[in-house]
């Protein structure tokens, strides 16, 4: 029942690379995630609701510290522990992906569709980009008996602003 409600509430969004991502940017999605937390016996506090709303309204792949800083602006009583615990619970719930992009800090992504990441080596900006899943397969003779269940594709380079500052 909840999945059907989520499908109805979802909006299709495209980023600068025309990557289709089905992200629910409405309060219904916040309500949906909160309902999932409640169904698992978790309390839904105003702080958790604010964290969820920030994540759903933000596609910059924030760090936990960035989430804390931004949410604390409107909720001064926010604690770092609440942010870390909520992020951990949302990852467990499957509504958020924790990313280790080699930047020295974990990032969080609400885009659950298959996609790759483009990372600026200077400023750390992270962008979602499409990739051909069929082109990125591991031939059976190279699996060494592994059952592959996930793949992460990361492209590294310099964003336009950083590339300009390097040249100028």
Buried (B, 14 or more C-beta within 10 A) or exposed (E): EEEEBBEEBBEEBEBEEEBEBEBBBEEBBBBBBBBBBEEEEBEBBEBBBBBBBBBBEBBEBBBBEBBBBBBBEEBEEBEEEBBBBBBEBBBEBEBBBBBEBEBEEBBBBBBEEEBBBBBBEBEBBBBBBBBEEEEEEEEEEEEEEEEEEEEEEEEEEBBEEBEEEEEE
